[in-house]
Amino acid sequence: MGAQMSLYIVFPDSTANFMPFSFEYFQPAKYFEREHGAQTCYQKDFFNGLYSTLTPDDIVIWFIDCKEEENREKLAACKARKILRAVDPSKSDRILYKNQLSLHEKVNFEAFAICYPNRDHIKFLDSKNIRVIVWPHTLDFKNSKNALKKSKIYICAGQQHEIYYPDRWKLSQILLQNFPNEGAFLPHPGFKLDELAHPYIGEEFLKLLENFWLMPVGVGINDGLHMKFIEAAYANMLPIGLVPSYIPQEIADLVPFSNLDPADYVEEEIIQEIHKLFADTHDLVNKVSRYKRFFRENYNLPIVLGQVAQQIFK
């Protein structure tokens, strides 16, 4: 990294009040500020003169999108090296990287830093001559406790949608109907920080999870390693449902129903498997420990972002 090089992380203006950014994305930003002197700003500040002062020695990590055509032209004119932080590979239409590629045509990013490293997705981007940097969701495990004091079997949390998150939704329904007194349902808090339905986000959500053994998660429509997979490991839990295709088989085998399509769920068999899981607590604790070890070693924030930094600055 040259003496005059500066790193800038630019967020969409709307994310100042966007709940996921308050934890999932600002933590990595703080890491880059601390370790690489990065400067974090919103698009309004970036386009208020900053963009025109940067040189080819500078690097801009651009989060998600740039919607206004005037700003797209300014971003394209910016002389800095530009990397697009892409999170969701597709929307409900399931067209891979449609919005990102539209922006890329205008801006010409040096690379896409993608969240879900599905092999087919990487191959697709490679066919478009786009360099891929793998930047998955992460958590800093340094404050994660090892205690296993659990008061409940499960918690159903996050977005519940029969189409977009079928395994999460179906497993939540089965748990809530058949084990109503042995778990909890936490509704999605909403996306606006000033209108949250409850206070359990970020650190408070992680503390809450410590009381439970299981959490329906699933991969959704994008084969996604959602933050909840990592939050479960942090809080000494097991997710249940499908796991991403790029998780090693020996780790996938630890996760209940990881190889079962939601369309094939048989309620009686799901219930039987839950009972079987808790019939051998020693084995359950061993599974939780192995699951956590994998994520602590492979999705720990300083480890992952150290690898990401090597790719950014190469």
LINLIN-V187420 format. One record per residue. N is the residue number from 1. RES is the residue in one small letter. SS is DSSP state (h for helix, s for strand, l for the rest). PSI is psi in degrees with one decimal (NA if undefined). BURIAL is # if it has 9 or more other ideal C-beta (glycine too) atoms within 8 Angstrom, else .. Layout:
BEGIN
n=N res=RES ss=SS psi=PSI burial=BURIAL
n=N res=RES ss=SS psi=PSI burial=BURIAL
END
This chain:
BEGIN
n=1 res=m ss=l psi=117.9 burial=.
n=2 res=g ss=l psi=160.1 burial=.
n=3 res=a ss=l psi=-32.0 burial=.
n=4 res=q ss=l psi=-0.5 burial=.
n=5 res=m ss=l psi=139.2 burial=#
n=6 res=s ss=l psi=148.1 burial=#
n=7 res=l ss=s psi=131.9 burial=#
n=8 res=y ss=s psi=134.5 burial=#
n=9 res=i ss=s psi=121.1 burial=#
n=10 res=v ss=s psi=122.0 burial=#
n=11 res=f ss=s psi=150.0 burial=#
n=12 res=p ss=l psi=145.6 burial=#
n=13 res=d ss=h psi=-38.1 burial=.
n=14 res=s ss=h psi=-19.6 burial=.
n=15 res=t ss=h psi=-4.7 burial=#
n=16 res=a ss=h psi=-27.5 burial=.
n=17 res=n ss=h psi=21.6 burial=.
n=18 res=f ss=s psi=116.8 burial=#
n=19 res=m ss=h psi=-50.8 burial=#
n=20 res=p ss=h psi=-32.6 burial=#
n=21 res=f ss=h psi=-23.5 burial=#
n=22 res=s ss=h psi=-16.0 burial=#
n=23 res=f ss=l psi=-55.4 burial=#
n=24 res=e ss=l psi=-31.8 burial=#
n=25 res=y ss=l psi=-28.8 burial=#
n=26 res=f ss=h psi=-25.8 burial=#
n=27 res=q ss=h psi=-50.9 burial=#
n=28 res=p ss=h psi=-38.3 burial=#
n=29 res=a ss=h psi=-41.9 burial=#
n=30 res=k ss=h psi=-36.5 burial=.
n=31 res=y ss=h psi=-47.8 burial=#
n=32 res=f ss=h psi=-31.4 burial=#
n=33 res=e ss=h psi=-45.2 burial=#
n=34 res=r ss=h psi=-44.7 burial=.
n=35 res=e ss=h psi=-24.9 burial=.
n=36 res=h ss=h psi=12.5 burial=#
n=37 res=g ss=l psi=26.8 burial=.
n=38 res=a ss=l psi=151.6 burial=#
n=39 res=q ss=s psi=129.5 burial=#
n=40 res=t ss=s psi=135.1 burial=#
n=41 res=c ss=s psi=172.7 burial=#
n=42 res=y ss=s psi=164.6 burial=#
n=43 res=q ss=h psi=-37.6 burial=#
n=44 res=k ss=h psi=-35.9 burial=.
n=45 res=d ss=h psi=-38.7 burial=.
n=46 res=f ss=h psi=-42.4 burial=#
n=47 res=f ss=l psi=-3.8 burial=#
n=48 res=n ss=l psi=44.7 burial=.
n=49 res=g ss=l psi=-33.5 burial=.
n=50 res=l ss=h psi=-41.7 burial=#
n=51 res=y ss=h psi=-33.5 burial=#
n=52 res=s ss=h psi=-7.9 burial=.
n=53 res=t ss=h psi=-10.3 burial=.
n=54 res=l ss=l psi=156.3 burial=#
n=55 res=t ss=l psi=171.7 burial=.
n=56 res=p ss=l psi=-11.7 burial=.
n=57 res=d ss=l psi=-10.1 burial=.
n=58 res=d ss=l psi=159.5 burial=#
n=59 res=i ss=s psi=134.8 burial=#
n=60 res=v ss=s psi=123.3 burial=#
n=61 res=i ss=s psi=112.9 burial=#
n=62 res=w ss=s psi=120.2 burial=#
n=63 res=f ss=s psi=122.3 burial=#
n=64 res=i ss=l psi=-68.6 burial=#
n=65 res=d ss=l psi=167.6 burial=.
n=66 res=c ss=l psi=105.9 burial=#
n=67 res=k ss=l psi=-40.2 burial=.
n=68 res=e ss=l psi=133.7 burial=.
n=69 res=e ss=h psi=-39.3 burial=.
n=70 res=e ss=h psi=-42.3 burial=.
n=71 res=n ss=h psi=-33.2 burial=#
n=72 res=r ss=h psi=-39.1 burial=#
n=73 res=e ss=h psi=-38.5 burial=#
n=74 res=k ss=h psi=-41.8 burial=#
n=75 res=l ss=h psi=-39.5 burial=#
n=76 res=a ss=h psi=-35.3 burial=#
n=77 res=a ss=h psi=-19.0 burial=.
n=78 res=c ss=l psi=131.9 burial=#
n=79 res=k ss=l psi=-7.6 burial=.
n=80 res=a ss=l psi=158.9 burial=#
n=81 res=r ss=s psi=135.8 burial=.
n=82 res=k ss=s psi=131.0 burial=#
n=83 res=i ss=s psi=129.9 burial=#
n=84 res=l ss=s psi=122.9 burial=#
n=85 res=r ss=s psi=105.6 burial=#
n=86 res=a ss=s psi=127.0 burial=#
n=87 res=v ss=l psi=-70.1 burial=.
n=88 res=d ss=l psi=122.6 burial=.
n=89 res=p ss=l psi=-27.7 burial=#
n=90 res=s ss=l psi=165.0 burial=#
n=91 res=k ss=l psi=-158.7 burial=.
n=92 res=s ss=l psi=-21.2 burial=.
n=93 res=d ss=l psi=-12.4 burial=.
n=94 res=r ss=l psi=23.1 burial=.
n=95 res=i ss=l psi=117.2 burial=.
n=96 res=l ss=l psi=126.5 burial=.
n=97 res=y ss=l psi=34.9 burial=#
n=98 res=k ss=h psi=-53.3 burial=#
n=99 res=n ss=h psi=-39.2 burial=.
n=100 res=q ss=h psi=-40.9 burial=#
n=101 res=l ss=h psi=-34.0 burial=#
n=102 res=s ss=h psi=-44.0 burial=.
n=103 res=l ss=h psi=-38.7 burial=#
n=104 res=h ss=h psi=-37.4 burial=#
n=105 res=e ss=h psi=-33.6 burial=.
n=106 res=k ss=h psi=-40.5 burial=#
n=107 res=v ss=h psi=-32.6 burial=#
n=108 res=n ss=l psi=69.9 burial=.
n=109 res=f ss=l psi=149.9 burial=#
n=110 res=e ss=l psi=-32.3 burial=.
n=111 res=a ss=s psi=161.0 burial=#
n=112 res=f ss=s psi=127.8 burial=#
n=113 res=a ss=s psi=101.1 burial=#
n=114 res=i ss=s psi=153.5 burial=#
n=115 res=c ss=l psi=-37.6 burial=#
n=116 res=y ss=l psi=103.5 burial=#
n=117 res=p ss=l psi=54.4 burial=#
n=118 res=n ss=l psi=132.3 burial=#
n=119 res=r ss=h psi=-39.1 burial=.
n=120 res=d ss=h psi=-35.5 burial=.
n=121 res=h ss=h psi=-41.8 burial=#
n=122 res=i ss=h psi=-41.3 burial=#
n=123 res=k ss=h psi=-39.4 burial=.
n=124 res=f ss=h psi=-47.0 burial=#
n=125 res=l ss=h psi=-36.0 burial=#
n=126 res=d ss=h psi=-36.2 burial=#
n=127 res=s ss=h psi=-20.0 burial=.
n=128 res=k ss=l psi=9.0 burial=.
n=129 res=n ss=l psi=39.1 burial=.
n=130 res=i ss=l psi=125.1 burial=#
n=131 res=r ss=s psi=136.4 burial=.
n=132 res=v ss=s psi=130.9 burial=#
n=133 res=i ss=s psi=124.5 burial=#
n=134 res=v ss=s psi=117.6 burial=#
n=135 res=w ss=l psi=81.8 burial=#
n=136 res=p ss=l psi=172.2 burial=#
n=137 res=h ss=l psi=147.0 burial=#
n=138 res=t ss=l psi=161.5 burial=#
n=139 res=l ss=s psi=150.7 burial=#
n=140 res=d ss=l psi=111.0 burial=#
n=141 res=f ss=h psi=3.1 burial=#
n=142 res=k ss=h psi=-26.6 burial=.
n=143 res=n ss=h psi=8.9 burial=.
n=144 res=s ss=l psi=132.4 burial=#
n=145 res=k ss=l psi=157.9 burial=.
n=146 res=n ss=l psi=-2.6 burial=.
n=147 res=a ss=l psi=146.5 burial=.
n=148 res=l ss=l psi=57.4 burial=.
n=149 res=k ss=l psi=98.5 burial=.
n=150 res=k ss=l psi=135.7 burial=.
n=151 res=s ss=l psi=-15.1 burial=.
n=152 res=k ss=s psi=157.3 burial=#
n=153 res=i ss=s psi=-44.3 burial=#
n=154 res=y ss=s psi=161.2 burial=#
n=155 res=i ss=s psi=133.8 burial=#
n=156 res=c ss=s psi=116.9 burial=#
n=157 res=a ss=s psi=166.1 burial=#
n=158 res=g ss=l psi=-175.5 burial=#
n=159 res=q ss=l psi=132.4 burial=.
n=160 res=q ss=l psi=108.0 burial=#
n=161 res=h ss=l psi=124.1 burial=.
n=162 res=e ss=l psi=-28.9 burial=.
n=163 res=i ss=l psi=-48.1 burial=.
n=164 res=y ss=l psi=-30.2 burial=#
n=165 res=y ss=l psi=65.4 burial=#
n=166 res=p ss=h psi=-41.1 burial=#
n=167 res=d ss=h psi=-42.3 burial=#
n=168 res=r ss=h psi=-46.0 burial=#
n=169 res=w ss=h psi=-47.7 burial=#
n=170 res=k ss=h psi=-42.1 burial=#
n=171 res=l ss=h psi=-36.7 burial=#
n=172 res=s ss=h psi=-43.4 burial=#
n=173 res=q ss=h psi=-42.6 burial=.
n=174 res=i ss=h psi=-43.9 burial=#
n=175 res=l ss=h psi=-47.1 burial=#
n=176 res=l ss=h psi=-34.3 burial=#
n=177 res=q ss=h psi=-32.5 burial=.
n=178 res=n ss=h psi=-17.6 burial=.
n=179 res=f ss=l psi=55.8 burial=#
n=180 res=p ss=l psi=-26.7 burial=.
n=181 res=n ss=l psi=4.6 burial=.
n=182 res=e ss=l psi=17.0 burial=.
n=183 res=g ss=s psi=-164.5 burial=#
n=184 res=a ss=s psi=152.9 burial=.
n=185 res=f ss=s psi=122.8 burial=#
n=186 res=l ss=s psi=110.2 burial=#
n=187 res=p ss=l psi=156.3 burial=.
n=188 res=h ss=l psi=134.6 burial=.
n=189 res=p ss=l psi=-12.4 burial=#
n=190 res=g ss=l psi=170.1 burial=.
n=191 res=f ss=l psi=-12.0 burial=.
n=192 res=k ss=s psi=124.3 burial=#
n=193 res=l ss=h psi=-30.9 burial=.
n=194 res=d ss=h psi=6.4 burial=.
n=195 res=e ss=h psi=32.3 burial=.
n=196 res=l ss=l psi=141.6 burial=#
n=197 res=a ss=l psi=-23.0 burial=.
n=198 res=h ss=l psi=166.6 burial=.
n=199 res=p ss=l psi=5.1 burial=.
n=200 res=y ss=l psi=76.2 burial=.
n=201 res=i ss=l psi=158.6 burial=#
n=202 res=g ss=l psi=-131.0 burial=.
n=203 res=e ss=h psi=-36.7 burial=.
n=204 res=e ss=h psi=-33.7 burial=#
n=205 res=f ss=h psi=-41.8 burial=#
n=206 res=l ss=h psi=-40.5 burial=#
n=207 res=k ss=h psi=-40.3 burial=.
n=208 res=l ss=h psi=-41.6 burial=#
n=209 res=l ss=h psi=-24.6 burial=#
n=210 res=e ss=l psi=-15.9 burial=#
n=211 res=n ss=l psi=-2.0 burial=#
n=212 res=f ss=s psi=156.5 burial=#
n=213 res=w ss=s psi=-40.7 burial=#
n=214 res=l ss=s psi=153.5 burial=#
n=215 res=m ss=s psi=118.8 burial=#
n=216 res=p ss=s psi=128.0 burial=#
n=217 res=v ss=l psi=-78.5 burial=#
n=218 res=g ss=l psi=166.9 burial=#
n=219 res=v ss=l psi=-11.4 burial=#
n=220 res=g ss=h psi=-160.0 burial=#
n=221 res=i ss=h psi=-5.2 burial=.
n=222 res=n ss=h psi=21.0 burial=#
n=223 res=d ss=l psi=48.0 burial=#
n=224 res=g ss=l psi=132.8 burial=#
n=225 res=l ss=l psi=80.6 burial=#
n=226 res=h ss=l psi=158.3 burial=#
n=227 res=m ss=h psi=-29.4 burial=#
n=228 res=k ss=h psi=-27.2 burial=#
n=229 res=f ss=h psi=-40.6 burial=#
n=230 res=i ss=h psi=-37.0 burial=#
n=231 res=e ss=h psi=-37.8 burial=#
n=232 res=a ss=h psi=-44.5 burial=#
n=233 res=a ss=h psi=-44.0 burial=#
n=234 res=y ss=h psi=-39.6 burial=#
n=235 res=a ss=l psi=14.6 burial=#
n=236 res=n ss=l psi=53.5 burial=#
n=237 res=m ss=l psi=171.3 burial=#
n=238 res=l ss=s psi=133.3 burial=#
n=239 res=p ss=s psi=161.9 burial=#
n=240 res=i ss=s psi=145.6 burial=#
n=241 res=g ss=l psi=-175.9 burial=#
n=242 res=l ss=l psi=148.7 burial=#
n=243 res=v ss=l psi=158.6 burial=#
n=244 res=p ss=l psi=152.4 burial=#
n=245 res=s ss=l psi=-20.4 burial=.
n=246 res=y ss=l psi=8.0 burial=.
n=247 res=i ss=l psi=133.1 burial=#
n=248 res=p ss=l psi=144.8 burial=.
n=249 res=q ss=h psi=-37.1 burial=.
n=250 res=e ss=h psi=-24.0 burial=.
n=251 res=i ss=h psi=-40.1 burial=#
n=252 res=a ss=h psi=-35.7 burial=#
n=253 res=d ss=l psi=-18.2 burial=.
n=254 res=l ss=l psi=-19.2 burial=#
n=255 res=v ss=l psi=118.7 burial=#
n=256 res=p ss=l psi=133.8 burial=#
n=257 res=f ss=l psi=22.2 burial=#
n=258 res=s ss=l psi=-19.9 burial=#
n=259 res=n ss=l psi=18.7 burial=.
n=260 res=l ss=l psi=119.1 burial=.
n=261 res=d ss=l psi=136.4 burial=.
n=262 res=p ss=h psi=-29.6 burial=#
n=263 res=a ss=h psi=-18.2 burial=.
n=264 res=d ss=h psi=4.6 burial=.
n=265 res=y ss=l psi=132.3 burial=#
n=266 res=v ss=l psi=117.5 burial=.
n=267 res=e ss=h psi=-44.4 burial=.
n=268 res=e ss=h psi=-37.1 burial=.
n=269 res=e ss=h psi=-36.5 burial=.
n=270 res=i ss=h psi=-46.2 burial=#
n=271 res=i ss=h psi=-44.0 burial=#
n=272 res=q ss=h psi=-40.9 burial=.
n=273 res=e ss=h psi=-36.4 burial=#
n=274 res=i ss=h psi=-44.9 burial=#
n=275 res=h ss=h psi=-42.3 burial=.
n=276 res=k ss=h psi=-38.7 burial=.
n=277 res=l ss=h psi=-40.7 burial=#
n=278 res=f ss=h psi=-1.3 burial=#
n=279 res=a ss=h psi=-21.1 burial=.
n=280 res=d ss=l psi=85.7 burial=.
n=281 res=t ss=h psi=-29.8 burial=.
n=282 res=h ss=h psi=-44.2 burial=.
n=283 res=d ss=h psi=-38.7 burial=.
n=284 res=l ss=h psi=-45.9 burial=#
n=285 res=v ss=h psi=-38.3 burial=#
n=286 res=n ss=h psi=-41.3 burial=.
n=287 res=k ss=h psi=-44.0 burial=#
n=288 res=v ss=h psi=-43.5 burial=#
n=289 res=s ss=h psi=-44.0 burial=.
n=290 res=r ss=h psi=-40.1 burial=#
n=291 res=y ss=h psi=-46.3 burial=#
n=292 res=k ss=h psi=-42.8 burial=#
n=293 res=r ss=h psi=-42.7 burial=.
n=294 res=f ss=h psi=-46.8 burial=#
n=295 res=f ss=h psi=-32.6 burial=#
n=296 res=r ss=h psi=-33.5 burial=#
n=297 res=e ss=h psi=-26.6 burial=.
n=298 res=n ss=h psi=-16.4 burial=.
n=299 res=y ss=l psi=24.8 burial=#
n=300 res=n ss=s psi=129.6 burial=#
n=301 res=l ss=h psi=-51.3 burial=#
n=302 res=p ss=h psi=-30.6 burial=.
n=303 res=i ss=h psi=-50.7 burial=#
n=304 res=v ss=h psi=-47.2 burial=#
n=305 res=l ss=h psi=-24.3 burial=#
n=306 res=g ss=h psi=-40.7 burial=.
n=307 res=q ss=h psi=-39.9 burial=#
n=308 res=v ss=h psi=-41.6 burial=#
n=309 res=a ss=h psi=-39.5 burial=#
n=310 res=q ss=h psi=-39.1 burial=.
n=311 res=q ss=h psi=-35.8 burial=#
n=312 res=i ss=h psi=-41.7 burial=#
n=313 res=f ss=l psi=3.6 burial=.
n=314 res=k ss=l psi=NA burial=.
END
